[in-house]
Amino acid sequence: MWILPDYPHTTKWLSEEERAYAAWRLIEDIQEADTYGEQSVLDGVKMAVRDYRLYIFVLMQHVSLISQTFQYFFPTIVGTLGYGKITTLWLTAPAWAATFLISLCVTWSSAKTKDRSLHIVCLTLVSAVGNAIATGSSNLGARYFAMFLMPMGAISAYQIIVSWVANSFPRPLVKRSACIAIANMIGNTATIYGSYMYPSSTGPQYVPGGSANTAICVLVAALALVLRYLHKWENKKLEKAELDAAVLAEGGGEKATAPVDLKQEKRAAGFRYIY
């Protein structure tokens, strides 16, 4: 459809200045400009499935979506506080307003600090605490407070996860596109069985669903830490490759200006994975 954006430099309904700015933002994010048309989509898929990190990202995105399944039943969960239908809907709204504000703050903070993993860990643990309190407590105030923590943590974390996938597979463009598509495709299958996690027979505490989501939130945090250390390890490999290239160039009397080439995927000198 014509209204949907294309690549930054080809989006027709943006001005020339806006297209340049959109492209610049991507360059700032990964320290390298996009290249187009050099490889096919099939090439991108092949490169994607050969990257071991993709499978961890797919799993993390999948379980992160499972941790959000409470939102399908949120009015019902809030209804267990014992108020009428209209009051319950009024009580539901503030949690989503708070989630919206928190999402804005943490995504801004994540982009500003170039941190992904620690933000995800903190947010998913917040959601885990919310699930645990909502499931295990009978105190009305504590349970309502927990119902704020559940979406504030899980949904905000997912937004950072989605951006982290794109940041982590920057080049080539076809590989990045394939990785994003695979992560979204498999990740969203969580909604198929996630809708069965809160059967009415387990109310009003919904212990099975709440307990499962508590554990799943901890799993998301653990996967984020795994990817954090893997990206640190990959960055050390990039740094070593650059140093080796510089030594070789110095020995040959040439200046090392060429991009580092790892696994046939070009990386500009100075590129590092965000973690």
Backbone bond lengths (Angstrom), bond angles and torsions (degrees), N, CA, C in turn:
res aa  C-N    CA-C-N  psi(-1)  N-CA   C-N-CA  omega(-1)  CA-C   N-CA-C  phi
1 M - - - 1.462 - - 1.518 109.84 -
2 W 1.333 115.33 143.44 1.460 119.85 -174.57 1.519 112.48 -65.37
3 I 1.342 117.07 -25.85 1.461 119.15 -175.44 1.524 112.31 -78.00
4 L 1.338 117.63 -19.22 1.455 120.85 -178.82 1.523 110.17 -77.04
5 P 1.351 117.53 140.21 1.461 119.99 179.99 1.517 111.96 -70.32
6 D 1.325 116.24 146.59 1.457 122.54 176.32 1.527 106.30 -102.85
7 Y 1.337 117.40 -149.73 1.454 119.40 172.04 1.530 108.65 -64.12
8 P 1.335 118.09 154.94 1.468 119.70 -176.67 1.524 114.28 -53.86
9 H 1.324 116.85 -38.55 1.468 118.83 -175.21 1.529 113.20 -84.01
10 T 1.355 117.68 -3.66 1.470 119.80 -178.77 1.526 113.35 -120.38
11 T 1.322 118.02 3.78 1.468 120.65 179.97 1.524 109.25 -71.13
12 K 1.323 116.63 111.06 1.463 121.41 -169.32 1.520 113.39 -71.16
13 W 1.335 118.06 -30.24 1.455 118.82 -175.87 1.526 113.36 -85.86
14 L 1.344 117.13 5.87 1.460 121.51 171.35 1.520 109.35 -98.49
15 S 1.322 115.66 150.57 1.462 119.61 175.53 1.522 109.01 -73.96
16 E 1.325 116.49 168.47 1.460 121.04 179.57 1.529 110.49 -59.44
17 E 1.326 115.77 -41.19 1.463 120.42 179.86 1.529 111.10 -65.97
18 E 1.332 116.73 -40.80 1.459 120.65 179.44 1.525 111.50 -66.70
19 R 1.343 117.24 -38.39 1.467 120.23 177.47 1.525 110.57 -64.41
20 A 1.319 116.00 -41.65 1.464 120.00 179.44 1.528 110.80 -64.04
21 Y 1.333 115.74 -39.83 1.467 119.79 179.97 1.525 111.27 -67.23
22 A 1.347 116.53 -41.57 1.468 120.64 178.95 1.528 110.90 -61.95
23 A 1.330 116.35 -42.30 1.465 120.34 178.48 1.528 110.66 -66.72
24 W 1.342 115.65 -38.12 1.470 120.10 -179.89 1.522 111.24 -63.36
25 R 1.331 117.07 -37.80 1.460 120.46 179.84 1.526 111.22 -62.12
26 L 1.338 116.95 -38.88 1.463 120.17 177.40 1.522 111.08 -67.72
27 I 1.329 116.04 -39.46 1.463 120.07 178.61 1.522 110.28 -63.07
28 E 1.346 116.63 -41.94 1.454 121.25 178.70 1.524 110.98 -61.25
29 D 1.324 115.96 -35.75 1.453 120.91 -176.17 1.515 112.10 -69.92
30 I 1.336 117.30 -37.89 1.466 120.18 -174.08 1.527 113.38 -125.59
31 Q 1.345 116.30 6.70 1.462 122.01 174.01 1.524 113.89 61.42
32 E 1.353 116.35 32.16 1.461 119.29 -178.50 1.517 109.20 -164.41
33 A 1.317 116.98 142.84 1.464 120.61 179.73 1.517 110.59 -83.05
34 D 1.341 115.49 153.63 1.459 120.81 177.24 1.522 111.34 -71.12
35 T 1.324 115.10 149.50 1.465 121.26 170.58 1.518 107.03 -120.54
36 Y 1.326 117.24 142.95 1.455 121.02 -171.07 1.526 111.07 -123.70
37 G 1.336 115.73 143.71 1.451 121.48 169.29 1.507 115.85 78.57
38 E 1.354 118.54 7.70 1.456 119.85 -177.69 1.529 112.19 -82.77
39 Q 1.339 117.99 -27.16 1.457 121.68 -176.89 1.522 109.84 -136.71
40 S 1.331 115.86 156.93 1.460 120.73 -178.44 1.523 110.90 -85.16
41 V 1.338 115.26 169.26 1.460 120.92 177.28 1.527 110.37 -62.74
42 L 1.337 116.66 -38.71 1.463 120.24 178.65 1.521 111.05 -61.47
43 D 1.334 116.63 -39.27 1.464 120.13 175.58 1.525 110.29 -59.63
44 G 1.331 115.40 -41.49 1.459 120.11 179.63 1.515 112.51 -63.07
45 V 1.326 116.71 -41.76 1.465 121.08 178.87 1.529 110.39 -64.28
46 K 1.324 116.71 -42.31 1.469 120.47 179.55 1.527 110.75 -62.42
47 M 1.329 116.74 -43.61 1.462 119.50 178.42 1.520 111.26 -65.91
48 A 1.327 116.41 -36.92 1.466 120.89 -178.69 1.525 111.45 -63.66
49 V 1.323 116.90 -48.15 1.470 119.82 -175.81 1.531 111.74 -72.07
50 R 1.329 117.64 -15.62 1.465 120.20 176.71 1.522 112.29 -86.05
51 D 1.311 117.73 -9.41 1.467 121.55 -179.11 1.531 108.96 -91.39
52 Y 1.321 116.29 112.35 1.470 120.73 -175.18 1.525 112.53 -61.02
53 R 1.330 117.46 -27.13 1.467 119.83 -177.65 1.527 112.15 -66.79
54 L 1.330 116.52 -27.86 1.460 119.62 -178.80 1.523 111.47 -58.69
55 Y 1.319 117.25 -39.37 1.461 120.49 -176.65 1.529 111.20 -66.71
56 I 1.319 116.33 -34.36 1.466 119.64 177.16 1.522 110.06 -70.95
57 F 1.333 116.37 -40.81 1.463 119.56 177.20 1.528 111.47 -63.82
58 V 1.329 116.93 -41.02 1.469 120.55 178.36 1.528 110.21 -60.84
59 L 1.329 116.02 -45.80 1.464 119.84 179.39 1.525 110.83 -63.08
60 M 1.329 116.93 -43.36 1.462 119.85 -179.33 1.526 111.47 -64.03
61 Q 1.333 116.89 -43.46 1.458 119.75 179.31 1.528 110.53 -65.62
62 H 1.327 116.35 -37.52 1.464 120.88 -179.67 1.530 110.95 -64.39
63 V 1.323 116.55 -51.66 1.472 118.94 -177.58 1.523 111.01 -70.58
64 S 1.338 117.44 -28.20 1.465 119.64 175.08 1.525 110.79 -62.72
65 L 1.325 116.31 -39.70 1.466 119.87 177.22 1.529 111.44 -68.64
66 I 1.330 116.95 -33.52 1.468 119.02 174.92 1.527 110.12 -62.67
67 S 1.333 116.48 -39.63 1.470 120.15 -177.89 1.522 112.71 -65.51
68 Q 1.337 116.70 -11.75 1.466 120.54 179.55 1.527 112.97 -100.78
69 T 1.322 117.95 5.47 1.466 119.74 -174.62 1.520 112.91 -64.19
70 F 1.324 117.06 -19.42 1.468 119.50 178.16 1.520 112.14 -59.45
71 Q 1.346 116.43 -25.33 1.462 118.10 -175.53 1.529 112.15 -66.47
72 Y 1.335 117.62 -23.82 1.463 119.69 177.02 1.529 111.21 -67.12
73 F 1.319 115.47 -25.24 1.466 121.07 -176.03 1.527 111.62 -116.99
74 F 1.334 116.95 14.82 1.461 119.65 -170.76 1.529 113.00 -57.76
75 P 1.336 120.21 -47.30 1.473 118.64 177.56 1.530 112.44 -58.57
76 T 1.333 116.56 -36.01 1.466 120.24 178.24 1.522 110.90 -67.01
77 I 1.348 115.83 -40.97 1.466 120.17 178.71 1.525 110.15 -64.64
78 V 1.335 116.97 -44.87 1.470 120.56 177.55 1.526 110.08 -63.82
79 G 1.325 116.01 -33.35 1.461 120.42 179.10 1.514 113.62 -62.19
80 T 1.340 117.60 -20.77 1.469 120.30 178.82 1.524 111.91 -70.87
81 L 1.338 117.41 -7.20 1.464 120.30 175.31 1.525 110.88 -71.20
82 G 1.327 116.70 -17.67 1.454 119.82 172.38 1.508 116.21 103.33
83 Y 1.322 118.31 9.79 1.464 120.94 -179.75 1.528 110.30 -94.17
84 G 1.339 115.59 169.24 1.453 120.79 178.83 1.517 112.12 -71.37
85 K 1.330 116.23 174.37 1.461 121.19 -174.55 1.526 112.66 -62.00
86 I 1.325 117.45 -46.26 1.466 120.33 -178.12 1.518 110.50 -65.63
87 T 1.315 117.01 -46.19 1.472 120.99 178.68 1.527 110.82 -61.80
88 T 1.319 116.10 -39.01 1.468 120.38 178.39 1.524 111.28 -60.26
89 L 1.324 116.94 -43.10 1.464 120.15 178.60 1.518 111.07 -65.07
90 W 1.332 117.23 -38.33 1.466 120.10 175.90 1.528 110.80 -64.28
91 L 1.318 117.08 -37.37 1.465 120.79 179.33 1.526 112.11 -72.37
92 T 1.321 116.45 -23.92 1.466 120.85 179.44 1.525 111.81 -72.89
93 A 1.315 116.95 -38.29 1.470 121.52 -172.77 1.528 114.48 -59.95
94 P 1.354 120.62 -45.07 1.475 119.59 -177.18 1.526 114.15 -58.36
95 A 1.325 117.37 -34.30 1.470 119.84 -179.80 1.519 111.07 -62.80
96 W 1.341 117.20 -38.50 1.461 120.47 -179.52 1.522 111.44 -76.73
97 A 1.324 116.99 -31.55 1.468 119.59 174.65 1.525 109.91 -65.11
98 A 1.337 116.58 -42.88 1.464 120.68 177.84 1.525 111.01 -65.08
99 T 1.324 116.44 -39.05 1.470 120.85 178.18 1.521 111.15 -61.73
100 F 1.326 116.30 -41.13 1.467 120.74 178.13 1.527 110.78 -60.60
101 L 1.332 117.09 -46.49 1.463 120.86 -178.50 1.528 111.19 -66.52
102 I 1.321 116.52 -43.14 1.465 120.19 178.69 1.521 110.81 -63.22
103 S 1.321 116.98 -39.95 1.468 121.07 178.99 1.521 111.16 -59.95
104 L 1.321 116.34 -43.48 1.462 119.92 177.85 1.523 110.86 -60.68
105 C 1.326 116.22 -43.99 1.468 120.47 -176.38 1.526 112.01 -67.48
106 V 1.329 116.87 -46.77 1.466 118.93 -174.50 1.524 112.27 -74.54
107 T 1.326 117.87 -33.15 1.469 118.50 176.67 1.523 110.46 -69.09
108 W 1.336 116.61 -36.74 1.470 119.92 175.10 1.524 109.85 -64.27
109 S 1.330 116.40 -45.80 1.466 120.84 -179.86 1.526 111.26 -62.33
110 S 1.322 116.79 -41.56 1.464 121.09 179.43 1.521 111.36 -62.20
111 A 1.334 115.88 -43.20 1.465 119.75 179.33 1.524 111.13 -68.61
112 K 1.321 116.27 -39.10 1.466 120.80 -177.09 1.528 111.36 -67.64
113 T 1.323 116.67 -42.37 1.463 120.99 -177.15 1.524 113.02 -89.68
114 K 1.348 116.51 -7.12 1.469 122.15 -175.56 1.531 111.13 55.27
115 D 1.314 114.56 38.86 1.461 121.02 175.57 1.518 108.92 -115.34
116 R 1.295 116.49 138.82 1.451 121.26 176.60 1.536 110.47 -120.70
117 S 1.317 116.45 -51.52 1.462 120.60 -170.15 1.522 113.29 -63.18
118 L 1.327 117.84 -47.01 1.460 119.56 -176.39 1.523 111.52 -68.05
119 H 1.335 116.72 -34.66 1.466 119.49 174.70 1.529 110.29 -62.23
120 I 1.336 116.10 -44.46 1.466 120.20 -179.57 1.524 110.53 -63.84
121 V 1.323 116.77 -43.30 1.464 120.89 179.84 1.525 110.78 -58.78
122 C 1.323 116.39 -50.87 1.467 120.33 -178.05 1.527 111.58 -61.45
123 L 1.327 116.28 -44.25 1.464 120.05 -177.15 1.526 112.01 -67.62
124 T 1.316 116.90 -42.95 1.469 118.67 -178.73 1.528 111.35 -69.45
125 L 1.322 117.36 -31.74 1.462 119.28 175.72 1.525 110.94 -69.23
126 V 1.335 116.37 -34.56 1.471 119.96 173.82 1.526 109.94 -60.14
127 S 1.324 116.11 -45.01 1.461 120.33 178.70 1.526 111.37 -65.53
128 A 1.327 116.88 -37.13 1.468 120.44 177.86 1.522 110.87 -61.94
129 V 1.328 115.94 -42.85 1.470 120.47 177.48 1.526 110.11 -61.91
130 G 1.337 116.08 -43.20 1.459 120.24 178.60 1.518 112.36 -60.15
131 N 1.326 116.73 -45.21 1.465 120.42 178.25 1.520 111.61 -62.84
132 A 1.331 116.23 -40.77 1.463 120.38 -178.56 1.526 111.30 -65.31
133 I 1.333 116.35 -42.91 1.469 119.61 -179.83 1.522 110.79 -67.84
134 A 1.337 116.33 -45.34 1.468 119.99 -179.00 1.520 111.55 -61.81
135 T 1.327 115.63 -31.20 1.464 120.12 -178.76 1.522 112.47 -84.16
136 G 1.334 115.93 -40.19 1.463 119.47 -170.78 1.505 116.56 -97.18
137 S 1.331 118.00 -15.82 1.466 120.32 -176.36 1.522 111.29 -100.24
138 S 1.325 115.37 150.27 1.464 120.88 174.55 1.523 111.29 -110.29
139 N 1.343 116.40 -0.54 1.461 120.97 178.88 1.520 110.03 -74.30
140 L 1.323 116.97 128.29 1.460 121.80 -173.83 1.528 111.98 -61.80
141 G 1.337 116.90 -48.41 1.460 121.10 -178.62 1.513 112.33 -64.27
142 A 1.328 115.85 -42.16 1.467 120.39 -179.78 1.525 110.95 -63.70
143 R 1.322 116.43 -41.17 1.465 119.98 -179.24 1.532 111.11 -67.40
144 Y 1.320 116.73 -39.55 1.471 118.71 179.47 1.529 110.49 -67.29
145 F 1.331 116.68 -39.28 1.466 120.60 176.09 1.528 110.04 -62.00
146 A 1.326 116.30 -40.74 1.466 120.73 179.38 1.516 111.47 -62.86
147 M 1.323 116.35 -32.12 1.463 120.56 -180.00 1.525 112.22 -71.07
148 F 1.320 117.47 -15.15 1.465 121.82 169.72 1.525 109.73 -79.80
149 L 1.329 115.68 -42.68 1.466 120.01 -176.14 1.523 112.52 -64.73
150 M 1.317 116.93 -35.98 1.468 120.82 -175.83 1.530 112.66 -56.87
151 P 1.338 120.02 -57.38 1.471 118.83 179.70 1.521 113.49 -75.20
152 M 1.344 116.83 -33.01 1.466 119.16 -179.30 1.518 111.21 -58.45
153 G 1.322 117.15 -38.20 1.455 120.48 -179.67 1.514 113.94 -82.37
154 A 1.326 116.64 -52.83 1.469 120.79 -172.18 1.521 112.77 -67.59
155 I 1.315 117.09 -45.66 1.469 119.99 -175.34 1.524 111.10 -73.32
156 S 1.324 117.43 -39.26 1.469 120.23 177.64 1.524 110.79 -64.32
157 A 1.327 116.69 -39.13 1.469 120.43 178.56 1.520 111.17 -63.77
158 Y 1.326 116.70 -40.20 1.465 120.21 -178.60 1.526 111.46 -62.21
159 Q 1.314 117.16 -38.15 1.465 120.11 179.33 1.525 111.24 -61.91
160 I 1.310 116.56 -36.85 1.469 120.30 177.78 1.525 110.53 -72.31
161 I 1.324 116.86 -36.86 1.469 120.82 178.33 1.523 110.77 -60.13
162 V 1.326 116.86 -44.86 1.469 120.98 -179.02 1.525 110.62 -59.55
163 S 1.326 117.10 -43.84 1.468 119.78 179.94 1.523 111.09 -70.18
164 W 1.321 117.42 -31.95 1.465 121.43 -179.21 1.524 110.93 -66.40
165 V 1.316 116.69 -35.98 1.471 120.07 176.95 1.525 110.04 -58.89
166 A 1.331 116.58 -48.05 1.469 120.49 -179.62 1.524 111.35 -64.49
167 N 1.345 117.45 -38.82 1.460 121.22 179.70 1.525 112.51 -66.65
168 S 1.318 116.23 -29.99 1.462 120.81 -170.38 1.520 114.16 -86.54
169 F 1.325 117.12 -11.32 1.471 121.11 177.86 1.530 108.28 -129.98
170 P 1.327 117.25 65.81 1.466 120.02 -171.04 1.514 115.20 -73.94
171 R 1.317 118.66 -33.09 1.451 121.33 -174.20 1.522 111.06 -139.97
172 P 1.315 117.05 146.13 1.462 129.03 -8.11 1.532 110.98 -71.03
173 L 1.310 115.28 169.19 1.456 120.74 -177.62 1.526 112.00 -59.08
174 V 1.341 117.27 -40.54 1.469 120.08 -178.33 1.528 111.35 -66.11
175 K 1.324 117.12 -32.90 1.463 119.81 177.03 1.519 110.14 -69.02
176 R 1.322 116.47 -44.06 1.463 119.82 178.67 1.523 110.53 -58.76
177 S 1.330 116.54 -44.80 1.467 120.62 179.54 1.525 111.17 -61.21
178 A 1.333 116.29 -42.76 1.467 120.46 179.91 1.523 111.41 -65.47
179 C 1.321 116.79 -41.40 1.467 120.73 -179.68 1.526 111.22 -63.69
180 I 1.326 116.12 -44.12 1.466 119.95 179.19 1.525 110.33 -62.65
181 A 1.339 116.11 -43.47 1.466 120.43 -179.15 1.528 111.58 -64.53
182 I 1.328 116.96 -43.84 1.467 120.69 -179.32 1.526 110.81 -64.99
183 A 1.335 116.07 -44.46 1.467 120.06 -179.87 1.521 111.31 -61.94
184 N 1.335 116.52 -42.77 1.467 119.75 179.64 1.527 111.66 -69.07
185 M 1.330 116.20 -41.06 1.464 120.23 -177.17 1.530 111.37 -63.22
186 I 1.328 116.20 -50.84 1.465 119.59 -177.99 1.524 110.68 -75.58
187 G 1.319 115.88 -37.96 1.460 119.47 -179.71 1.510 112.92 -58.25
188 N 1.327 116.73 -41.94 1.461 120.51 -175.58 1.522 113.68 -75.04
189 T 1.329 118.02 -8.02 1.467 118.69 174.32 1.526 111.28 -67.19
190 A 1.326 116.77 -12.51 1.468 120.38 177.24 1.519 111.84 -60.49
191 T 1.324 116.47 -28.09 1.465 119.64 -178.64 1.527 112.19 -70.68
192 I 1.335 116.86 -17.29 1.467 120.07 -178.34 1.525 110.65 -66.32
193 Y 1.324 116.38 -50.73 1.464 119.00 -178.13 1.524 112.72 -100.56
194 G 1.341 116.50 -14.36 1.460 119.52 178.64 1.517 112.99 -63.56
195 S 1.317 116.19 -25.59 1.466 120.35 -179.02 1.528 112.77 -71.10
196 Y 1.335 116.83 -5.61 1.470 120.58 179.26 1.533 112.19 -104.70
197 M 1.315 117.69 10.45 1.464 120.72 -173.66 1.524 113.82 -81.65
198 Y 1.318 116.96 -16.83 1.464 119.58 -177.36 1.533 111.20 -124.91
199 P 1.323 118.49 65.32 1.469 119.44 177.75 1.526 110.98 -65.00
200 S 1.308 116.45 146.31 1.470 121.09 -176.73 1.520 112.19 -60.91
201 S 1.309 117.03 -25.62 1.466 120.59 -178.69 1.525 113.02 -66.77
202 T 1.358 117.61 -16.55 1.467 120.55 -178.47 1.521 112.39 -96.33
203 G 1.346 117.65 0.42 1.453 121.06 179.31 1.524 111.55 -72.28
204 P 1.339 120.02 164.59 1.467 125.15 4.19 1.528 114.41 -87.40
205 Q 1.345 117.64 -11.31 1.468 119.68 -177.28 1.528 112.22 -83.74
206 Y 1.315 117.73 -24.07 1.473 122.46 -178.05 1.528 110.99 51.11
207 V 1.335 113.96 54.85 1.465 120.43 -175.10 1.531 112.95 -61.22
208 P 1.332 120.43 -46.65 1.480 118.64 -179.23 1.527 112.95 -59.74
209 G 1.336 116.83 -48.88 1.462 119.73 -178.72 1.512 112.58 -66.67
210 G 1.329 116.72 -43.68 1.460 120.20 -179.93 1.512 112.55 -65.56
211 S 1.336 116.52 -40.86 1.467 120.40 178.93 1.525 110.93 -65.96
212 A 1.337 115.60 -42.06 1.467 119.60 178.63 1.524 110.77 -62.08
213 N 1.324 117.17 -43.45 1.461 119.93 -179.63 1.520 111.96 -67.48
214 T 1.328 117.24 -33.34 1.467 119.83 175.25 1.525 110.31 -60.43
215 A 1.328 116.19 -48.25 1.467 120.65 179.58 1.522 111.52 -65.43
216 I 1.323 116.93 -38.79 1.464 121.09 -178.98 1.524 110.84 -65.63
217 C 1.330 117.02 -38.98 1.468 120.05 177.40 1.528 111.17 -61.38
218 V 1.327 115.95 -40.02 1.468 120.16 176.78 1.527 110.24 -64.59
219 L 1.329 117.03 -38.17 1.470 121.02 177.49 1.528 110.98 -63.37
220 V 1.323 117.91 -41.74 1.469 120.95 177.49 1.523 109.90 -59.86
221 A 1.334 116.45 -44.50 1.465 120.61 179.01 1.528 110.91 -60.92
222 A 1.336 116.53 -41.76 1.467 120.62 179.79 1.525 111.30 -64.25
223 L 1.329 117.23 -42.11 1.467 120.95 178.75 1.524 111.19 -64.94
224 A 1.331 116.76 -36.72 1.468 120.04 177.26 1.524 110.71 -63.14
225 L 1.332 116.88 -39.15 1.464 120.25 178.25 1.525 111.11 -68.78
226 V 1.325 116.69 -38.03 1.472 120.27 176.55 1.525 110.04 -59.62
227 L 1.328 116.88 -46.51 1.466 120.72 179.81 1.522 111.36 -67.17
228 R 1.309 116.98 -32.70 1.466 120.24 176.86 1.530 110.21 -59.60
229 Y 1.333 117.07 -48.09 1.463 120.38 -178.16 1.528 111.84 -73.20
230 L 1.318 117.37 -32.06 1.465 119.81 175.29 1.526 111.08 -65.44
231 H 1.319 116.87 -40.81 1.463 119.61 178.97 1.528 111.30 -69.05
232 K 1.316 117.02 -35.04 1.464 119.15 174.02 1.528 110.25 -61.79
233 W 1.315 115.80 -41.75 1.466 121.06 179.11 1.522 110.73 -64.97
234 E 1.335 117.06 -44.07 1.465 121.02 177.87 1.528 110.75 -62.96
235 N 1.319 117.49 -37.65 1.468 120.59 178.53 1.521 111.55 -64.96
236 K 1.325 116.70 -36.70 1.463 119.87 176.64 1.527 110.50 -64.46
237 K 1.332 116.75 -37.99 1.466 120.67 177.10 1.524 110.76 -65.22
238 L 1.334 116.84 -40.87 1.467 120.45 177.51 1.523 111.04 -63.02
239 E 1.331 115.40 -42.86 1.465 119.70 -179.97 1.526 111.06 -63.56
240 K 1.323 116.09 -42.30 1.468 119.91 178.91 1.526 110.67 -64.27
241 A 1.345 116.92 -41.50 1.463 120.22 179.25 1.524 110.90 -62.34
242 E 1.325 116.72 -39.28 1.466 120.25 178.95 1.520 111.16 -67.12
243 L 1.334 116.56 -41.71 1.462 119.96 179.12 1.523 111.06 -64.34
244 D 1.331 116.16 -41.94 1.469 120.01 178.13 1.526 110.86 -62.91
245 A 1.346 115.93 -41.52 1.466 119.81 178.96 1.522 110.99 -64.64
246 A 1.332 116.31 -38.24 1.465 120.35 179.61 1.523 111.11 -66.48
247 V 1.334 116.44 -40.05 1.466 120.60 178.93 1.523 110.45 -64.63
248 L 1.327 116.89 -43.46 1.463 120.89 178.83 1.517 111.27 -63.46
249 A 1.326 116.08 -42.50 1.461 119.92 -179.52 1.520 111.01 -66.47
250 E 1.327 115.61 -38.63 1.461 119.48 179.51 1.520 110.67 -66.12
251 G 1.329 115.53 -39.15 1.460 119.52 178.57 1.509 112.42 -66.33
252 G 1.344 116.62 -30.30 1.459 120.64 179.89 1.504 113.32 -90.98
253 G 1.341 115.93 -1.39 1.454 119.63 179.23 1.508 114.09 78.41
254 E 1.351 116.88 15.23 1.454 120.09 179.35 1.514 109.53 -113.41
255 K 1.307 115.48 151.63 1.452 121.73 179.34 1.522 109.36 -81.37
256 A 1.341 117.66 133.25 1.466 121.65 -178.59 1.513 109.97 -81.30
257 T 1.302 116.39 92.02 1.467 120.14 -179.50 1.520 112.10 -115.18
258 A 1.331 117.67 -11.08 1.470 120.44 -176.97 1.515 110.44 -74.21
259 P 1.336 117.23 149.77 1.460 120.17 177.08 1.518 111.25 -65.06
260 V 1.333 114.30 150.35 1.451 119.41 174.75 1.516 108.46 -73.57
261 D 1.334 116.83 135.63 1.458 120.68 -178.28 1.527 108.39 -113.12
262 L 1.327 116.29 108.25 1.448 121.45 178.80 1.518 109.47 -113.33
263 K 1.358 116.72 122.86 1.466 121.16 179.14 1.525 111.85 53.69
264 Q 1.305 117.33 38.48 1.461 123.77 177.39 1.532 113.07 68.06
265 E 1.322 117.39 13.96 1.459 120.83 178.75 1.522 107.81 -117.59
266 K 1.303 116.22 114.52 1.451 120.52 -172.98 1.523 111.24 -70.84
267 R 1.326 114.62 138.27 1.449 122.12 175.38 1.518 107.67 -129.44
268 A 1.320 116.28 131.78 1.454 119.49 177.68 1.522 109.40 -66.76
269 A 1.329 116.33 147.30 1.455 120.27 176.56 1.521 108.88 -57.96
270 G 1.323 115.74 132.29 1.460 120.14 -178.55 1.515 114.07 95.67
271 F 1.339 117.90 -9.65 1.466 119.99 179.11 1.521 109.99 -67.36
272 R 1.332 115.80 136.69 1.454 121.84 174.62 1.524 109.55 -138.36
273 Y 1.314 115.82 145.36 1.461 120.71 177.15 1.522 110.03 -71.74
274 I 1.307 115.77 141.28 1.462 121.29 176.48 1.521 108.78 -82.13
275 Y 1.317 115.64 136.43 1.471 119.18 177.10 1.517 110.89 -137.44
